[in-house]
Amino acid sequence: MKTVKVTYNSSFQGFAFVIMSLLFLWMVLNSCSPERRMANTFIKNESIRSALLISPQFIYKENLKKEILDSLEIKDESLFDSVLMANSQLLQFVDDSLFIANYMLGLYNELKQFGFLVYREEFTNEFMDIDSNAFIINVAQIEIEEANYSQRDDITISNTYYYHDHDLNAAYISSWIEISDINSDKSNHDVYFASDIITDDLEGEFVYGAFSEDLKYLFEIDTLKHADLYDFAYLLGRTYAGYTFDLLLNKYLNDNLPDEQLSDNYWRYDPALGNLFYATEDKFILLEE
């Protein structure tokens, strides 16, 4: 067995020690920040939070692959929508009721993971008897847009840039959700927006030929099917349950901390790991009136 002896320069050791000390200090200060302490107070609040879920009656659908109209030479604008729907690869097969049911089930199950007592619409009367810490989550609108999605795989080898472009099938799913506190004095309800995308599943790589130095691109595509949208709907429901909890968490911080103790950070919470962390784009967008 070969033994390798590693020696460290003393100046490097001193520099590393300083860096590690500063990192540790930053972690300690961050863990003791007023925001984090207040966020933990919200999370550990023993009073039960309740939520009433209201689902949409149907889904808005639009096929954005307008090139179909040109290929079929359709000139009558009154026929555009029906032709686009009839020639869609996904939308014409989507069952609204099944998609909505999966979406709402994901929302229901994940809210329970966050500690909510969750009511479906048929239990509205029982929900309205709750006098505090109760919220109405109204999924006012869902829209699915079928579209093409351009994706590039690329690599740089010996200062030479290689790439391969794909046109993938995609579905953009947008949601408009009203979230209101039943004890609030506000006459209007805040509306929040979120949008996500699902595409064909692409697996590709650049490889050299076995008997030549030619660089080739090999790939496989698992084509997006309408049934995949039902699983994605459940995932979206779970995701937006998390967004809802994060929204209430950050509102609590804004209502209970003075301005000088508030940062520009938007906090998120993972109930499975018990972690608080900062959001990037993974949150609701408040729509202005």
C-alpha positions as CSV (number, residue, x, y, z in Angstrom):
1,M,0.0,0.0,0.0
2,K,1.3,3.4,-0.9
3,T,1.3,6.0,1.9
4,V,1.1,9.6,1.0
5,K,2.2,12.2,3.5
6,V,0.5,15.5,3.3
7,T,2.0,18.6,4.8
8,Y,0.3,21.9,5.3
9,N,1.7,25.4,5.2
10,S,1.3,27.1,8.5
11,S,0.0,30.3,6.9
12,F,-2.6,28.3,5.0
13,Q,-3.7,26.7,8.2
14,G,-4.1,30.2,9.8
15,F,-6.2,31.4,6.8
16,A,-8.4,28.3,6.9
17,F,-8.9,28.8,10.6
18,V,-10.1,32.4,10.1
19,I,-12.4,31.4,7.3
20,M,-14.0,28.5,9.3
21,S,-14.3,30.8,12.4
22,L,-16.1,33.5,10.3
23,L,-18.4,30.9,8.8
24,F,-19.2,29.5,12.3
25,L,-19.9,33.0,13.6
26,W,-22.2,33.7,10.7
27,M,-24.1,30.5,11.3
28,V,-24.5,31.3,15.0
29,L,-25.6,34.9,14.4
30,N,-28.1,33.7,11.7
31,S,-29.5,31.0,13.9
32,C,-30.1,33.6,16.7
33,S,-31.7,36.2,14.4
34,P,-35.0,37.8,15.6
35,E,-36.6,36.6,12.3
36,R,-35.6,33.0,12.9
37,R,-36.7,33.0,16.5
38,M,-40.0,34.5,15.6
39,A,-40.4,32.0,12.7
40,N,-39.8,29.2,15.2
41,T,-42.5,30.7,17.5
42,F,-45.0,30.6,14.6
43,I,-44.0,27.0,13.7
44,K,-44.3,25.7,17.2
45,N,-47.6,27.5,17.9
46,E,-49.8,24.9,19.5
47,S,-53.1,26.4,18.5
48,I,-54.7,24.5,15.6
49,R,-54.7,26.2,12.2
50,S,-57.7,25.3,10.1
51,A,-58.2,25.6,6.4
52,L,-61.2,25.3,4.1
53,L,-60.4,24.2,0.6
54,I,-62.5,25.4,-2.4
55,S,-61.8,23.9,-5.8
56,P,-62.5,25.3,-9.3
57,Q,-65.3,23.8,-11.4
58,F,-63.2,23.4,-14.6
59,I,-59.8,24.0,-16.1
60,Y,-59.0,26.6,-18.7
61,K,-57.0,25.1,-21.6
62,E,-55.1,26.6,-24.5
63,N,-53.0,25.1,-27.2
64,L,-50.1,27.5,-28.0
65,K,-48.8,25.4,-30.9
66,K,-50.2,27.9,-33.4
67,E,-48.1,26.5,-36.2
68,I,-50.8,23.8,-36.6
69,L,-53.1,26.4,-38.1
70,D,-50.6,27.2,-40.8
71,S,-49.8,23.6,-41.6
72,L,-53.6,22.9,-42.0
73,E,-54.1,26.2,-43.8
74,I,-56.9,27.2,-41.5
75,K,-57.9,30.9,-42.2
76,D,-61.3,31.2,-40.4
77,E,-60.5,32.6,-37.0
78,S,-63.8,31.2,-35.6
79,L,-62.3,27.7,-36.1
80,F,-58.9,28.4,-34.4
81,D,-59.8,27.2,-30.9
82,S,-61.6,24.0,-32.0
83,V,-58.8,23.1,-34.5
84,L,-56.1,23.7,-31.9
85,M,-57.9,21.6,-29.3
86,A,-58.6,18.7,-31.7
87,N,-54.9,18.7,-32.7
88,S,-53.5,19.0,-29.2
89,Q,-51.3,16.1,-28.0
90,L,-52.3,16.6,-24.4
91,L,-55.2,18.9,-23.7
92,Q,-58.0,17.1,-25.6
93,F,-57.4,14.1,-23.4
94,V,-57.2,15.8,-20.0
95,D,-60.1,15.0,-17.7
96,D,-60.8,18.2,-15.7
97,S,-62.4,16.4,-12.7
98,L,-59.5,13.9,-12.3
99,F,-56.9,16.7,-12.6
100,I,-58.6,18.9,-10.1
101,A,-59.2,16.0,-7.7
102,N,-55.5,15.1,-7.7
103,Y,-54.5,18.7,-7.3
104,M,-56.8,19.2,-4.3
105,L,-55.8,15.9,-2.8
106,G,-52.1,17.0,-2.9
107,L,-53.1,20.3,-1.3
108,Y,-55.2,18.6,1.4
109,N,-52.6,16.0,2.3
110,E,-49.7,18.4,2.5
111,L,-51.5,21.0,4.5
112,K,-52.1,18.2,7.1
113,Q,-48.4,17.6,7.2
114,F,-48.0,21.3,8.1
115,G,-50.4,20.8,11.0
116,F,-53.6,22.2,9.5
117,L,-57.0,20.8,10.3
118,V,-58.3,20.7,6.7
119,Y,-62.0,21.0,5.7
120,R,-63.4,20.2,2.2
121,E,-66.2,22.3,0.8
122,E,-69.0,20.0,2.0
123,F,-68.0,20.8,5.6
124,T,-68.2,24.6,5.1
125,N,-70.8,25.1,7.9
126,E,-68.6,23.3,10.4
127,F,-65.6,25.4,9.3
128,M,-67.5,28.7,9.7
129,D,-68.1,27.9,13.4
130,I,-64.3,28.2,14.0
131,D,-63.6,31.6,15.6
132,S,-59.8,32.0,15.1
133,N,-56.8,30.9,13.2
134,A,-58.9,29.8,10.2
135,F,-58.2,30.4,6.5
136,I,-60.1,29.9,3.3
137,I,-57.9,28.6,0.4
138,N,-59.9,29.1,-2.8
139,V,-58.2,27.7,-5.9
140,A,-60.1,30.2,-8.1
141,Q,-58.6,29.2,-11.5
142,I,-56.3,26.7,-13.1
143,E,-55.0,27.0,-16.7
144,I,-53.1,24.5,-18.7
145,E,-51.2,25.7,-21.8
146,E,-49.8,23.2,-24.2
147,A,-46.6,24.4,-25.9
148,N,-43.2,23.7,-27.4
149,Y,-40.2,24.1,-25.1
150,S,-36.7,24.6,-26.5
151,Q,-33.9,22.9,-24.5
152,R,-30.2,22.9,-25.3
153,D,-27.6,20.4,-24.2
154,D,-24.1,21.7,-24.6
155,I,-20.5,21.0,-23.7
156,T,-17.1,22.6,-24.2
157,I,-14.2,20.4,-25.1
158,S,-10.7,21.8,-25.8
159,N,-12.2,25.3,-26.2
160,T,-14.7,24.1,-28.8
161,Y,-18.4,24.5,-28.0
162,Y,-20.8,21.8,-29.0
163,Y,-24.5,21.8,-28.6
164,H,-27.7,20.0,-29.5
165,D,-31.1,21.7,-29.5
166,H,-34.4,19.9,-28.8
167,D,-38.0,21.0,-29.2
168,L,-39.9,19.3,-26.4
169,N,-43.6,19.0,-25.7
170,A,-44.5,21.0,-22.6
171,A,-47.4,21.9,-20.4
172,Y,-47.5,25.2,-18.4
173,I,-49.8,25.0,-15.5
174,S,-50.9,28.2,-13.8
175,S,-52.9,28.7,-10.7
176,W,-54.7,31.7,-9.2
177,I,-55.4,31.2,-5.5
178,E,-57.3,33.4,-3.0
179,I,-56.1,33.0,0.6
180,S,-58.1,34.8,3.3
181,D,-58.3,34.9,7.0
182,I,-61.9,34.5,8.1
183,N,-61.2,36.9,11.0
184,S,-59.8,39.6,8.8
185,D,-61.6,42.9,8.4
186,K,-60.5,43.1,4.8
187,S,-63.4,43.2,2.3
188,N,-61.3,41.9,-0.6
189,H,-59.2,38.8,-0.8
190,D,-55.6,38.7,-1.8
191,V,-55.0,36.7,-5.0
192,Y,-51.7,34.8,-5.5
193,F,-50.2,33.3,-8.6
194,A,-47.9,30.4,-9.3
195,S,-46.9,28.7,-12.5
196,D,-44.9,25.5,-13.2
197,I,-43.9,23.5,-16.3
198,I,-43.6,19.8,-17.1
199,T,-41.9,18.6,-20.3
200,D,-40.9,15.5,-22.2
201,D,-38.2,13.7,-20.2
202,L,-34.9,14.1,-22.1
203,E,-31.8,12.0,-21.3
204,G,-28.8,12.9,-23.5
205,E,-25.0,12.9,-23.6
206,F,-22.1,13.7,-25.9
207,V,-19.9,10.6,-26.5
208,Y,-17.0,9.8,-28.8
209,G,-17.4,7.0,-31.3
210,A,-16.0,3.6,-30.4
211,F,-13.8,3.5,-33.5
212,S,-13.3,7.2,-34.3
213,E,-12.7,10.5,-32.7
214,D,-16.0,11.9,-33.9
215,L,-18.1,13.4,-31.2
216,K,-21.7,12.2,-31.2
217,Y,-24.8,13.1,-29.3
218,L,-27.0,10.3,-28.1
219,F,-30.4,10.8,-26.5
220,E,-33.7,9.3,-25.5
221,I,-37.0,11.1,-25.0
222,D,-39.8,9.8,-22.8
223,T,-42.7,11.6,-24.4
224,L,-45.0,13.6,-22.1
225,K,-48.4,12.0,-21.9
226,H,-51.7,13.4,-20.6
227,A,-51.7,10.9,-17.8
228,D,-48.4,12.4,-16.5
229,L,-50.4,15.6,-15.8
230,Y,-52.4,13.9,-13.1
231,D,-49.3,13.0,-11.1
232,F,-48.0,16.5,-11.7
233,A,-51.3,18.0,-10.4
234,Y,-50.9,16.1,-7.1
235,L,-47.3,17.4,-6.9
236,L,-48.4,20.9,-7.5
237,G,-51.1,20.7,-4.8
238,R,-48.4,19.6,-2.3
239,T,-46.0,22.3,-3.5
240,Y,-48.7,25.1,-3.1
241,A,-49.6,23.8,0.4
242,G,-46.0,24.6,1.3
243,Y,-46.2,28.0,-0.4
244,T,-49.4,28.7,1.7
245,F,-47.7,27.9,5.0
246,D,-44.7,30.0,4.0
247,L,-47.0,32.9,3.1
248,L,-48.7,32.8,6.5
249,L,-45.3,32.5,8.2
250,N,-43.8,35.6,6.5
251,K,-47.0,37.5,7.1
252,Y,-46.6,36.6,10.8
253,L,-43.1,37.9,10.8
254,N,-44.1,41.2,9.1
255,D,-46.9,41.7,11.6
256,N,-44.9,41.0,14.7
257,L,-41.4,42.3,14.1
258,P,-40.3,46.0,13.9
259,D,-39.0,47.1,10.6
260,E,-35.4,47.3,11.8
261,Q,-35.5,43.6,12.6
262,L,-36.9,42.5,9.3
263,S,-34.6,41.5,6.4
264,D,-35.4,41.2,2.7
265,N,-35.4,37.4,3.0
266,Y,-38.5,35.3,2.4
267,W,-38.6,32.3,4.7
268,R,-39.6,28.8,3.9
269,Y,-40.2,25.8,6.1
270,D,-39.7,22.1,5.4
271,P,-41.8,20.1,7.9
272,A,-40.2,16.7,7.1
273,L,-36.7,18.0,8.0
274,G,-37.8,20.7,10.4
275,N,-35.6,23.2,8.5
276,L,-36.1,26.9,7.9
277,F,-34.4,28.3,4.8
278,Y,-34.6,31.2,2.3
279,A,-36.8,31.1,-0.7
280,T,-35.6,32.1,-4.2
281,E,-38.4,31.9,-6.8
282,D,-40.2,29.1,-5.0
283,K,-43.1,31.1,-3.6
284,F,-46.4,32.7,-4.5
285,I,-46.6,35.9,-6.4
286,L,-49.1,38.5,-5.0
287,L,-51.2,39.9,-7.8
288,E,-51.9,43.6,-7.4
289,E,-55.4,44.9,-7.9
